[in-house]
Amino acid sequence: MKTLRIIPLGGLGEVGKNMMVMEYGENAIIIDAGLMFPESDMLGVDFIIPDWKYLRDKFDTVRAIIITHGHEDHIGALGHLMQELKAPIYATPLTQGLITSKLRSKKAAGEIEFRTIKPREKLQVGPFGIEPFHVCHSIPDGVGLGITTPVGLVVHSGDFKFDHTPVSGQPPDFAQLAKFAGRGVLVLLADSTNSDKPGWTRSEAVIDGALDQVFRQAPGRVMVASFASLISRIQQVINAAQRNGRKVALVGRTMVDNARIAEQLGYLTYPGELRITVNDANRLPPREVVVMTTGTQGEPLAGLGRLAVNRHRSLSIRKDDTVVISAHPIPGNEEMVFRTINYLFQRGANVIYDAIAPVHVSGHASREEQKLLINLLRPKFFVPIHGELRHLKLHSQLAQELGIPAENIAVVENGYTLSFDQKGMTVGRRVPGRYVFVDGAVAGDIGPSVLKDRETLSKDGFVLVVVPVDNYGRIASPPELISRGFIFLKDADWLVEAAQEVVTRVVNRDDLAGAGEIRGAVVSELSKFLYAETRRRPMVFAVVTRAFPTH
């Protein structure tokens, strides 16, 4: 019997860019392909995607890409992946619609083959028998996966929580989980995001009361910020507006597109009498208006970020506006989120976020729900997924408390190969992998050295010195210094004159031959001089030019 191999390429040891490969013989499937938001020190980076270098010489073995739900940390890398890989994408109807909208601007979008999956509908992909099952999360149409392999049954939880009163009205599929348990589960791959949260995650239903209170008491307009893919939250805002005599304007292309797709597929109800435009939101009595936009993570180009700095082309914050931020800050984004909140307060808005009122609940299981999933399935092996290392470790300890032996639990980070056969589970070598940074339309061309340069430039700026030399390699006229982000040279004549003397002295040395040696010596000596005088280390560049005779 061949070996089943599971290789996480993203999502283990971090929050985001979830991607997992499952291999048996010459057949492979990919589960999810998401993105991750950059940390505050990753200057200029828009987002991060998984490194699928390991797969590049195996693309012909990939039989399917299976997507568990439509959040960015599970679909955000598909646009880049599908430019390299030709394989069908399996997804539920809403997830498929969100992917299609996202990839519409990509060159490969029209060439992608989609295959629709539904909970409890079985499908065979090579040696893998796939059985999607409904899970509750903060977006409709999410699924976990039961995957029957020649080695045994693998259950991938997807992002989940056990919400008994979900907005969609469809509770978790406990019956399907019980069926899996009856057949015997070889390995459970389970969401660890909230493994440091005790108890049970609150139901989405608690948000309804909080929104009603805000909508009822707000003296003016209400602006709600949420993720564009959080369809259930859009529905809750529409429902609360209807109950409280307000109308709703959706603002932002992505949010409008996602709402349109969800409505067409029957996952969103948006009555015509509640629909208004941005112009209506500016014209109607403030107590009749709700505006819903994006920007919960402090993104400067999203709707809320533009409103906070008064750069939105259609809206501006008024004194009596109430802003509701219906999301938790993603780890690493806290600084940007709280800066945005402070700017909104400065503009006169009343800002309500989760620390003040229950206007957001997590879509992930807390510890008691994680215990319930393990006890329902009683897997032989357990692998915590989706979380930072601390989350994975805490989840593994919880599994041990429930009786799973420590030797049957694998706490691994991205790239480690897990092998399963008749002998058991083996943690193998780590495949090559790194962060792949996306900056604008460019992916992968930005590495640690570029980020280090950006950090240096952001802290100390740069100095460019133009060195004119004559035919004998001697200084022909005073060097010109140009600086940005270092000091204002016009206010530092003494430093400019001293730096020119240093450059002149270096260029006129007898041991330098050619422009390359001159350039290197100028950069070295000028860097030392500037640090000695200012205790700062700007990036120093030198350009050696040939001076033209004046006669």
KOLSEKOL-775080 format. One record per residue (C-alpha): z, y, x; residue in one letter; residue number from 1. Coordinates in nm, 2 decimals. Layout:
<atoms>
ATOM      zz      yy      xx  r    k
ATOM       Z       Y       X  A  NUM
...
</atoms>
This chain:
<atoms>
ATOM      zz      yy      xx  r    k
ATOM    0.00    0.00    0.00  M    1
ATOM   -0.09    0.35    0.13  K    2
ATOM    0.17    0.63    0.17  T    3
ATOM    0.22    0.91   -0.07  L    4
ATOM    0.25    1.24    0.12  R    5
ATOM    0.39    1.57   -0.02  I    6
ATOM    0.33    1.88    0.19  I    7
ATOM    0.47    2.22    0.07  P    8
ATOM    0.26    2.50    0.20  L    9
ATOM    0.46    2.78    0.03  G   10
ATOM    0.77    2.84   -0.18  G   11
ATOM    1.02    2.64    0.02  L   12
ATOM    1.24    2.86    0.23  G   13
ATOM    1.13    3.17    0.04  E   14
ATOM    1.08    3.31   -0.31  V   15
ATOM    0.71    3.33   -0.39  G   16
ATOM    0.37    3.21   -0.27  K   17
ATOM    0.43    2.86   -0.42  N   18
ATOM    0.18    2.60   -0.31  M   19
ATOM    0.22    2.22   -0.27  M   20
ATOM   -0.02    1.95   -0.16  V   21
ATOM    0.01    1.59   -0.27  M   22
ATOM   -0.20    1.32   -0.08  E   23
ATOM   -0.27    0.95   -0.13  Y   24
ATOM   -0.54    0.80    0.09  G   25
ATOM   -0.85    1.02    0.08  E   26
ATOM   -0.74    1.20   -0.23  N   27
ATOM   -0.54    1.52   -0.27  A   28
ATOM   -0.43    1.76   -0.54  I   29
ATOM   -0.29    2.11   -0.50  I   30
ATOM   -0.01    2.23   -0.73  I   31
ATOM   -0.01    2.62   -0.76  D   32
ATOM   -0.14    2.88   -0.52  A   33
ATOM    0.06    3.20   -0.54  G   34
ATOM    0.14    3.51   -0.36  L   35
ATOM    0.46    3.67   -0.23  M   36
ATOM    0.55    4.04   -0.21  F   37
ATOM    0.60    4.18    0.14  P   38
ATOM    0.94    4.27    0.28  E   39
ATOM    1.02    4.64    0.35  S   40
ATOM    0.93    4.61    0.72  D   41
ATOM    0.58    4.46    0.66  M   42
ATOM    0.42    4.80    0.67  L   43
ATOM    0.08    4.84    0.49  G   44
ATOM    0.08    4.47    0.37  V   45
ATOM   -0.01    4.44    0.00  D   46
ATOM    0.10    4.08   -0.04  F   47
ATOM    0.13    3.75    0.14  I   48
ATOM   -0.05    3.42    0.07  I   49
ATOM    0.01    3.06    0.19  P   50
ATOM   -0.16    2.94    0.51  D   51
ATOM   -0.38    2.65    0.41  W   52
ATOM   -0.52    2.58    0.76  K   53
ATOM   -0.39    2.23    0.73  Y   54
ATOM   -0.63    2.17    0.44  L   55
ATOM   -0.95    2.32    0.58  R   56
ATOM   -1.08    2.00    0.73  D   57
ATOM   -0.97    1.81    0.42  K   58
ATOM   -1.12    2.03    0.15  F   59
ATOM   -1.35    1.75    0.05  D   60
ATOM   -1.06    1.53   -0.05  T   61
ATOM   -0.91    1.79   -0.29  V   62
ATOM   -0.97    1.66   -0.64  R   63
ATOM   -0.80    1.93   -0.84  A   64
ATOM   -0.58    2.24   -0.84  I   65
ATOM   -0.32    2.22   -1.10  I   66
ATOM   -0.15    2.54   -1.21  I   67
ATOM    0.19    2.52   -1.38  T   68
ATOM    0.19    2.88   -1.53  H   69
ATOM    0.04    3.22   -1.50  G   70
ATOM    0.28    3.42   -1.28  H   71
ATOM    0.15    3.58   -0.97  E   72
ATOM    0.37    3.37   -0.74  D   73
ATOM    0.18    3.07   -0.87  H   74
ATOM   -0.18    3.20   -0.92  I   75
ATOM   -0.20    3.51   -0.70  G   76
ATOM   -0.37    3.34   -0.40  A   77
ATOM   -0.64    3.16   -0.61  L   78
ATOM   -0.89    3.44   -0.55  G   79
ATOM   -0.88    3.38   -0.17  H   80
ATOM   -0.85    3.00   -0.19  L   81
ATOM   -1.14    2.96   -0.42  M   82
ATOM   -1.37    3.15   -0.18  Q   83
ATOM   -1.32    2.85    0.05  E   84
ATOM   -1.25    2.55   -0.17  L   85
ATOM   -1.47    2.41   -0.45  K   86
ATOM   -1.24    2.21   -0.68  A   87
ATOM   -1.17    2.23   -1.06  P   88
ATOM   -0.87    2.42   -1.17  I   89
ATOM   -0.65    2.25   -1.43  Y   90
ATOM   -0.44    2.49   -1.64  A   91
ATOM   -0.31    2.55   -2.00  T   92
ATOM   -0.51    2.79   -2.22  P   93
ATOM   -0.31    3.10   -2.15  L   94
ATOM   -0.28    3.03   -1.78  T   95
ATOM   -0.65    2.97   -1.76  Q   96
ATOM   -0.72    3.30   -1.94  G   97
ATOM   -0.49    3.50   -1.70  L   98
ATOM   -0.66    3.33   -1.40  I   99
ATOM   -1.01    3.41   -1.54  T  100
ATOM   -0.91    3.78   -1.58  S  101
ATOM   -0.76    3.79   -1.24  K  102
ATOM   -1.07    3.64   -1.07  L  103
ATOM   -1.33    3.83   -1.26  R  104
ATOM   -1.37    4.08   -0.97  S  105
ATOM   -1.39    3.80   -0.72  K  106
ATOM   -1.73    3.68   -0.61  K  107
ATOM   -1.65    3.31   -0.67  A  108
ATOM   -1.51    3.37   -1.02  A  109
ATOM   -1.83    3.26   -1.21  G  110
ATOM   -1.86    2.94   -1.00  E  111
ATOM   -1.51    2.81   -1.08  I  112
ATOM   -1.48    2.50   -1.29  E  113
ATOM   -1.19    2.51   -1.54  F  114
ATOM   -1.04    2.22   -1.72  R  115
ATOM   -0.79    2.28   -1.99  T  116
ATOM   -0.47    2.08   -2.00  I  117
ATOM   -0.20    2.06   -2.28  K  118
ATOM    0.15    1.92   -2.28  P  119
ATOM    0.16    1.55   -2.34  R  120
ATOM   -0.21    1.51   -2.29  E  121
ATOM   -0.26    1.26   -2.00  K  122
ATOM   -0.54    1.29   -1.75  L  123
ATOM   -0.65    1.10   -1.44  Q  124
ATOM   -0.74    1.27   -1.12  V  125
ATOM   -0.83    1.01   -0.86  G  126
ATOM   -0.52    0.79   -0.81  P  127
ATOM   -0.29    1.05   -0.98  F  128
ATOM   -0.20    1.02   -1.35  G  129
ATOM   -0.11    1.37   -1.46  I  130
ATOM    0.12    1.42   -1.76  E  131
ATOM    0.20    1.79   -1.83  P  132
ATOM    0.52    1.86   -2.02  F  133
ATOM    0.63    2.19   -2.19  H  134
ATOM    0.89    2.39   -2.01  V  135
ATOM    1.06    2.72   -2.11  C  136
ATOM    1.01    3.00   -1.87  H  137
ATOM    0.96    3.38   -1.90  S  138
ATOM    0.59    3.33   -1.99  I  139
ATOM    0.44    3.11   -2.26  P  140
ATOM    0.23    2.80   -2.18  D  141
ATOM    0.43    2.69   -1.88  G  142
ATOM    0.44    2.32   -1.78  V  143
ATOM    0.61    2.08   -1.55  G  144
ATOM    0.42    1.78   -1.43  L  145
ATOM    0.48    1.41   -1.44  G  146
ATOM    0.26    1.26   -1.17  I  147
ATOM    0.21    0.88   -1.17  T  148
ATOM    0.11    0.76   -0.82  T  149
ATOM    0.06    0.41   -0.68  P  150
ATOM    0.40    0.46   -0.51  V  151
ATOM    0.59    0.58   -0.81  G  152
ATOM    0.65    0.86   -1.06  L  153
ATOM    0.69    1.21   -0.92  V  154
ATOM    0.83    1.49   -1.15  V  155
ATOM    0.75    1.85   -1.06  H  156
ATOM    0.97    2.08   -1.27  S  157
ATOM    0.76    2.39   -1.23  G  158
ATOM    0.96    2.71   -1.30  D  159
ATOM    1.20    2.62   -1.59  F  160
ATOM    1.51    2.68   -1.78  K  161
ATOM    1.66    2.51   -2.08  F  162
ATOM    1.62    2.78   -2.34  D  163
ATOM    1.71    2.66   -2.69  H  164
ATOM    1.59    2.99   -2.86  T  165
ATOM    1.28    3.09   -2.67  P  166
ATOM    1.06    3.37   -2.79  V  167
ATOM    0.77    3.13   -2.84  S  168
ATOM    0.98    2.92   -3.07  G  169
ATOM    0.90    2.60   -2.87  Q  170
ATOM    1.21    2.45   -2.70  P  171
ATOM    1.20    2.24   -2.38  P  172
ATOM    1.05    1.89   -2.42  D  173
ATOM    1.36    1.68   -2.37  F  174
ATOM    1.19    1.38   -2.53  A  175
ATOM    0.92    1.37   -2.26  Q  176
ATOM    1.19    1.40   -1.98  L  177
ATOM    1.37    1.10   -2.14  A  178
ATOM    1.05    0.90   -2.13  K  179
ATOM    1.01    0.97   -1.77  F  180
ATOM    1.36    0.86   -1.70  A  181
ATOM    1.30    0.54   -1.89  G  182
ATOM    1.01    0.46   -1.66  R  183
ATOM    1.21    0.54   -1.35  G  184
ATOM    1.15    0.86   -1.14  V  185
ATOM    1.08    0.81   -0.77  L  186
ATOM    1.12    1.17   -0.67  V  187
ATOM    1.22    1.49   -0.85  L  188
ATOM    1.09    1.83   -0.71  L  189
ATOM    1.31    2.08   -0.89  A  190
ATOM    1.32    2.46   -0.91  D  191
ATOM    1.60    2.60   -0.70  S  192
ATOM    1.57    2.98   -0.76  T  193
ATOM    1.90    3.02   -0.94  N  194
ATOM    2.10    2.75   -0.77  S  195
ATOM    2.36    3.01   -0.67  D  196
ATOM    2.41    3.12   -1.03  K  197
ATOM    2.69    2.93   -1.22  P  198
ATOM    2.67    2.83   -1.58  G  199
ATOM    2.36    2.86   -1.80  W  200
ATOM    2.08    3.12   -1.79  T  201
ATOM    2.09    3.34   -2.09  R  202
ATOM    1.83    3.29   -2.36  S  203
ATOM    1.54    3.52   -2.40  E  204
ATOM    1.68    3.59   -2.75  A  205
ATOM    1.97    3.81   -2.62  V  206
ATOM    1.71    4.07   -2.52  I  207
ATOM    1.62    4.14   -2.88  D  208
ATOM    1.96    4.29   -2.96  G  209
ATOM    1.95    4.50   -2.64  A  210
ATOM    1.61    4.63   -2.72  L  211
ATOM    1.71    4.71   -3.08  D  212
ATOM    2.00    4.91   -2.96  Q  213
ATOM    1.80    5.11   -2.70  V  214
ATOM    1.51    5.18   -2.95  F  215
ATOM    1.76    5.28   -3.22  R  216
ATOM    1.97    5.52   -3.00  Q  217
ATOM    1.70    5.67   -2.78  A  218
ATOM    1.65    6.04   -2.87  P  219
ATOM    1.29    6.04   -2.75  G  220
ATOM    1.02    5.81   -2.63  R  221
ATOM    1.11    5.47   -2.48  V  222
ATOM    0.92    5.35   -2.18  M  223
ATOM    0.95    4.98   -2.10  V  224
ATOM    0.85    4.85   -1.76  A  225
ATOM    0.78    4.48   -1.71  S  226
ATOM    0.55    4.24   -1.53  F  227
ATOM    0.20    4.24   -1.68  A  228
ATOM    0.21    3.86   -1.71  S  229
ATOM    0.54    3.85   -1.89  L  230
ATOM    0.38    3.79   -2.23  I  231
ATOM    0.70    3.70   -2.41  S  232
ATOM    0.85    4.03   -2.31  R  233
ATOM    0.55    4.22   -2.44  I  234
ATOM    0.60    4.04   -2.77  Q  235
ATOM    0.97    4.12   -2.78  Q  236
ATOM    0.89    4.49   -2.72  V  237
ATOM    0.63    4.49   -3.00  I  238
ATOM    0.88    4.32   -3.24  N  239
ATOM    1.16    4.56   -3.16  A  240
ATOM    0.93    4.86   -3.21  A  241
ATOM    0.83    4.73   -3.55  Q  242
ATOM    1.19    4.68   -3.65  R  243
ATOM    1.28    5.03   -3.54  N  244
ATOM    0.99    5.23   -3.68  G  245
ATOM    0.81    5.29   -3.35  R  246
ATOM    0.45    5.23   -3.23  K  247
ATOM    0.35    5.08   -2.90  V  248
ATOM    0.11    5.19   -2.63  A  249
ATOM    0.02    4.94   -2.35  L  250
ATOM   -0.06    5.13   -2.03  V  251
ATOM   -0.23    4.98   -1.72  G  252
ATOM   -0.55    4.77   -1.70  R  253
ATOM   -0.37    4.45   -1.60  T  254
ATOM   -0.12    4.47   -1.88  M  255
ATOM   -0.39    4.56   -2.14  V  256
ATOM   -0.61    4.27   -2.02  D  257
ATOM   -0.33    4.02   -2.02  N  258
ATOM   -0.22    4.12   -2.37  A  259
ATOM   -0.58    4.10   -2.50  R  260
ATOM   -0.62    3.75   -2.36  I  261
ATOM   -0.28    3.64   -2.50  A  262
ATOM   -0.37    3.78   -2.84  E  263
ATOM   -0.71    3.61   -2.85  Q  264
ATOM   -0.55    3.28   -2.77  L  265
ATOM   -0.27    3.32   -3.02  G  266
ATOM    0.02    3.37   -2.79  Y  267
ATOM    0.08    3.73   -2.88  L  268
ATOM    0.10    3.92   -3.22  T  269
ATOM    0.02    4.29   -3.19  Y  270
ATOM   -0.03    4.43   -3.54  P  271
ATOM   -0.30    4.70   -3.57  G  272
ATOM   -0.06    4.95   -3.74  E  273
ATOM    0.16    4.95   -3.43  L  274
ATOM   -0.12    5.01   -3.18  R  275
ATOM   -0.15    5.36   -3.02  I  276
ATOM   -0.32    5.50   -2.72  T  277
ATOM   -0.17    5.70   -2.43  V  278
ATOM   -0.30    6.02   -2.60  N  279
ATOM   -0.12    5.92   -2.91  D  280
ATOM    0.20    5.86   -2.71  A  281
ATOM    0.18    6.22   -2.59  N  282
ATOM    0.10    6.36   -2.94  R  283
ATOM    0.32    6.17   -3.18  L  284
ATOM    0.69    6.25   -3.25  P  285
ATOM    0.88    6.11   -2.95  P  286
ATOM    1.11    5.90   -3.17  R  287
ATOM    0.81    5.70   -3.29  E  288
ATOM    0.68    5.60   -2.95  V  289
ATOM    0.72    5.31   -2.71  V  290
ATOM    0.51    5.30   -2.39  V  291
ATOM    0.49    4.97   -2.20  M  292
ATOM    0.38    4.96   -1.84  T  293
ATOM    0.41    4.79   -1.51  T  294
ATOM    0.60    4.88   -1.19  G  295
ATOM    0.94    4.70   -1.21  T  296
ATOM    0.94    4.63   -0.83  Q  297
ATOM    0.90    4.99   -0.73  G  298
ATOM    0.53    4.95   -0.65  E  299
ATOM    0.41    5.31   -0.58  P  300
ATOM    0.07    5.26   -0.74  L  301
ATOM    0.19    5.09   -1.06  A  302
ATOM    0.26    5.28   -1.38  G  303
ATOM    0.63    5.33   -1.33  L  304
ATOM    0.60    5.43   -0.97  G  305
ATOM    0.34    5.70   -1.06  R  306
ATOM    0.56    5.83   -1.34  L  307
ATOM    0.86    5.85   -1.10  A  308
ATOM    0.68    6.08   -0.87  V  309
ATOM    0.48    6.26   -1.14  N  310
ATOM    0.14    6.13   -1.03  R  311
ATOM    0.04    5.94   -1.35  H  312
ATOM   -0.29    6.07   -1.47  R  313
ATOM   -0.20    6.04   -1.84  S  314
ATOM    0.18    6.05   -1.88  L  315
ATOM    0.47    6.24   -1.74  S  316
ATOM    0.85    6.19   -1.78  I  317
ATOM    1.02    6.42   -2.04  R  318
ATOM    1.38    6.51   -2.05  K  319
ATOM    1.47    6.29   -2.35  D  320
ATOM    1.27    5.98   -2.24  D  321
ATOM    1.45    5.65   -2.20  T  322
ATOM    1.31    5.41   -1.93  V  323
ATOM    1.39    5.04   -1.96  V  324
ATOM    1.33    4.83   -1.65  I  325
ATOM    1.30    4.48   -1.78  S  326
ATOM    1.30    4.27   -1.46  A  327
ATOM    1.52    4.18   -1.17  H  328
ATOM    1.43    4.32   -0.82  P  329
ATOM    1.25    4.05   -0.62  I  330
ATOM    1.45    3.99   -0.29  P  331
ATOM    1.33    4.25   -0.04  G  332
ATOM    1.22    4.50   -0.31  N  333
ATOM    1.57    4.63   -0.40  E  334
ATOM    1.53    4.95   -0.19  E  335
ATOM    1.20    5.05   -0.36  M  336
ATOM    1.33    4.96   -0.71  V  337
ATOM    1.65    5.18   -0.67  F  338
ATOM    1.45    5.46   -0.52  R  339
ATOM    1.22    5.46   -0.82  T  340
ATOM    1.53    5.46   -1.05  I  341
ATOM    1.67    5.76   -0.87  N  342
ATOM    1.34    5.95   -0.90  Y  343
ATOM    1.33    5.88   -1.27  L  344
ATOM    1.69    6.02   -1.31  F  345
ATOM    1.59    6.33   -1.11  Q  346
ATOM    1.31    6.39   -1.37  R  347
ATOM    1.55    6.38   -1.65  G  348
ATOM    1.50    6.03   -1.79  A  349
ATOM    1.78    5.80   -1.90  N  350
ATOM    1.72    5.47   -1.71  V  351
ATOM    1.85    5.14   -1.84  I  352
ATOM    1.83    4.83   -1.62  Y  353
ATOM    1.99    4.49   -1.61  D  354
ATOM    2.31    4.61   -1.45  A  355
ATOM    2.37    4.84   -1.75  I  356
ATOM    2.24    4.64   -2.05  A  357
ATOM    2.10    4.29   -2.10  P  358
ATOM    1.74    4.41   -2.10  V  359
ATOM    1.62    4.12   -1.88  H  360
ATOM    1.71    3.76   -1.83  V  361
ATOM    1.60    3.52   -1.57  S  362
ATOM    1.33    3.26   -1.64  G  363
ATOM    1.49    3.01   -1.40  H  364
ATOM    1.76    2.75   -1.46  A  365
ATOM    2.11    2.81   -1.34  S  366
ATOM    2.34    2.54   -1.20  R  367
ATOM    2.44    2.37   -1.53  E  368
ATOM    2.07    2.34   -1.63  E  369
ATOM    1.98    2.21   -1.29  Q  370
ATOM    2.25    1.95   -1.33  K  371
ATOM    2.12    1.85   -1.67  L  372
ATOM    1.76    1.80   -1.54  L  373
ATOM    1.89    1.58   -1.26  I  374
ATOM    2.11    1.38   -1.50  N  375
ATOM    1.82    1.34   -1.75  L  376
ATOM    1.58    1.20   -1.49  L  377
ATOM    1.82    1.03   -1.24  R  378
ATOM    1.56    1.03   -0.96  P  379
ATOM    1.58    0.80   -0.66  K  380
ATOM    1.49    1.09   -0.43  F  381
ATOM    1.54    1.46   -0.47  F  382
ATOM    1.36    1.75   -0.31  V  383
ATOM    1.48    2.11   -0.40  P  384
ATOM    1.18    2.35   -0.42  I  385
ATOM    1.11    2.72   -0.50  H  386
ATOM    1.38    2.92   -0.32  G  387
ATOM    1.52    3.05    0.00  E  388
ATOM    1.69    2.80    0.23  L  389
ATOM    2.03    2.89    0.09  R  390
ATOM    1.90    2.81   -0.26  H  391
ATOM    1.76    2.48   -0.15  L  392
ATOM    2.08    2.38    0.03  K  393
ATOM    2.30    2.47   -0.27  L  394
ATOM    2.07    2.27   -0.49  H  395
ATOM    2.10    1.97   -0.26  S  396
ATOM    2.48    1.99   -0.26  Q  397
ATOM    2.47    2.00   -0.64  L  398
ATOM    2.25    1.68   -0.65  A  399
ATOM    2.50    1.51   -0.42  Q  400
ATOM    2.78    1.60   -0.65  E  401
ATOM    2.59    1.42   -0.92  L  402
ATOM    2.57    1.10   -0.72  G  403
ATOM    2.24    1.12   -0.54  I  404
ATOM    2.30    1.00   -0.18  P  405
ATOM    2.26    1.26    0.10  A  406
ATOM    2.00    1.03    0.27  E  407
ATOM    1.79    1.04   -0.04  N  408
ATOM    1.77    1.43   -0.05  I  409
ATOM    1.53    1.63    0.16  A  410
ATOM    1.59    1.99    0.22  V  411
ATOM    1.28    2.11    0.40  V  412
ATOM    1.09    2.44    0.45  E  413
ATOM    0.72    2.50    0.43  N  414
ATOM    0.50    2.27    0.63  G  415
ATOM    0.72    1.97    0.66  Y  416
ATOM    0.55    1.64    0.56  T  417
ATOM    0.74    1.41    0.32  L  418
ATOM    0.62    1.05    0.31  S  419
ATOM    0.70    0.80    0.04  F  420
ATOM    0.63    0.43    0.05  D  421
ATOM    0.81    0.09   -0.02  Q  422
ATOM    1.05    0.16    0.27  K  423
ATOM    1.17    0.49    0.13  G  424
ATOM    1.13    0.86    0.22  M  425
ATOM    1.05    1.00    0.56  T  426
ATOM    1.05    1.36    0.68  V  427
ATOM    0.76    1.39    0.92  G  428
ATOM    0.61    1.65    1.15  R  429
ATOM    0.56    2.01    1.04  R  430
ATOM    0.20    2.11    0.99  V  431
ATOM    0.09    2.45    1.13  P  432
ATOM    0.15    2.74    0.90  G  433
ATOM    0.23    3.10    0.90  R  434
ATOM    0.23    3.41    0.67  Y  435
ATOM   -0.12    3.52    0.59  V  436
ATOM   -0.10    3.89    0.53  F  437
ATOM   -0.34    4.06    0.28  V  438
ATOM   -0.41    4.43    0.34  D  439
ATOM   -0.66    4.56    0.09  G  440
ATOM   -0.96    4.32    0.08  A  441
ATOM   -0.87    4.17    0.42  V  442
ATOM   -0.67    3.85    0.45  A  443
ATOM   -0.56    3.69    0.77  G  444
ATOM   -0.67    3.96    1.02  D  445
ATOM   -0.32    4.11    1.03  I  446
ATOM   -0.06    3.94    1.24  G  447
ATOM    0.28    4.01    1.39  P  448
ATOM    0.13    4.22    1.67  S  449
ATOM   -0.04    4.45    1.42  V  450
ATOM    0.28    4.48    1.22  L  451
ATOM    0.47    4.56    1.54  K  452
ATOM    0.23    4.83    1.62  D  453
ATOM    0.27    4.98    1.27  R  454
ATOM    0.64    4.97    1.30  E  455
ATOM    0.62    5.15    1.64  T  456
ATOM    0.39    5.41    1.49  L  457
ATOM    0.61    5.46    1.19  S  458
ATOM    0.92    5.52    1.41  K  459
ATOM    0.78    5.71    1.71  D  460
ATOM    0.42    5.80    1.64  G  461
ATOM    0.15    5.82    1.91  F  462
ATOM    0.03    6.04    2.19  V  463
ATOM   -0.34    6.05    2.29  L  464
ATOM   -0.43    6.21    2.62  V  465
ATOM   -0.79    6.30    2.70  V  466
ATOM   -0.85    6.29    3.08  V  467
ATOM   -1.16    6.47    3.21  P  468
ATOM   -1.26    6.36    3.56  V  469
ATOM   -1.53    6.47    3.79  D  470
ATOM   -1.78    6.25    3.98  N  471
ATOM   -1.52    6.17    4.24  Y  472
ATOM   -1.26    6.05    4.00  G  473
ATOM   -1.04    6.37    4.03  R  474
ATOM   -0.90    6.57    3.75  I  475
ATOM   -1.17    6.82    3.64  A  476
ATOM   -0.97    7.03    3.39  S  477
ATOM   -0.62    7.02    3.23  P  478
ATOM   -0.58    6.70    3.02  P  479
ATOM   -0.56    6.75    2.64  E  480
ATOM   -0.27    6.59    2.45  L  481
ATOM   -0.30    6.50    2.08  I  482
ATOM    0.00    6.36    1.89  S  483
ATOM    0.09    6.25    1.54  R  484
ATOM    0.44    6.14    1.43  G  485
ATOM    0.60    6.21    1.77  F  486
ATOM    0.67    6.58    1.80  I  487
ATOM    0.49    6.90    1.71  F  488
ATOM    0.32    6.98    2.04  L  489
ATOM    0.27    7.35    1.96  K  490
ATOM    0.64    7.39    1.95  D  491
ATOM    0.69    7.20    2.28  A  492
ATOM    0.49    7.39    2.54  D  493
ATOM    0.72    7.28    2.82  W  494
ATOM    0.67    6.92    2.74  L  495
ATOM    0.29    6.95    2.72  V  496
ATOM    0.28    7.13    3.05  E  497
ATOM    0.50    6.88    3.22  A  498
ATOM    0.30    6.59    3.08  A  499
ATOM   -0.02    6.75    3.20  Q  500
ATOM    0.13    6.77    3.55  E  501
ATOM    0.22    6.40    3.53  V  502
ATOM   -0.13    6.30    3.43  V  503
ATOM   -0.29    6.52    3.69  T  504
ATOM   -0.07    6.37    3.96  R  505
ATOM   -0.16    6.02    3.85  V  506
ATOM   -0.54    6.08    3.83  V  507
ATOM   -0.55    6.24    4.17  N  508
ATOM   -0.39    5.94    4.34  R  509
ATOM   -0.61    5.78    4.61  D  510
ATOM   -0.53    5.42    4.51  D  511
ATOM   -0.71    5.43    4.17  L  512
ATOM   -1.08    5.32    4.14  A  513
ATOM   -1.27    5.34    3.81  G  514
ATOM   -1.18    5.45    3.46  A  515
ATOM   -0.99    5.13    3.38  G  516
ATOM   -0.74    5.17    3.66  E  517
ATOM   -0.70    5.54    3.58  I  518
ATOM   -0.64    5.48    3.21  R  519
ATOM   -0.38    5.21    3.28  G  520
ATOM   -0.19    5.42    3.53  A  521
ATOM   -0.19    5.73    3.30  V  522
ATOM   -0.06    5.52    3.00  V  523
ATOM    0.22    5.37    3.22  S  524
ATOM    0.34    5.68    3.39  E  525
ATOM    0.31    5.91    3.08  L  526
ATOM    0.51    5.65    2.87  S  527
ATOM    0.79    5.65    3.13  K  528
ATOM    0.79    6.03    3.14  F  529
ATOM    0.80    6.08    2.76  L  530
ATOM    1.09    5.83    2.73  Y  531
ATOM    1.28    6.00    3.01  A  532
ATOM    1.25    6.34    2.84  E  533
ATOM    1.28    6.24    2.47  T  534
ATOM    1.44    5.89    2.46  R  535
ATOM    1.15    5.79    2.23  R  536
ATOM    0.87    5.55    2.29  R  537
ATOM    0.55    5.67    2.11  P  538
ATOM    0.24    5.46    2.15  M  539
ATOM    0.04    5.62    2.43  V  540
ATOM   -0.34    5.60    2.46  F  541
ATOM   -0.56    5.75    2.73  A  542
ATOM   -0.93    5.83    2.71  V  543
ATOM   -1.10    5.90    3.05  V  544
ATOM   -1.42    6.11    3.01  T  545
ATOM   -1.67    6.24    3.26  R  546
ATOM   -1.66    6.62    3.29  A  547
ATOM   -2.00    6.78    3.28  F  548
ATOM   -2.08    7.05    3.54  P  549
ATOM   -2.07    7.40    3.41  T  550
ATOM   -2.36    7.53    3.62  H  551
</atoms>
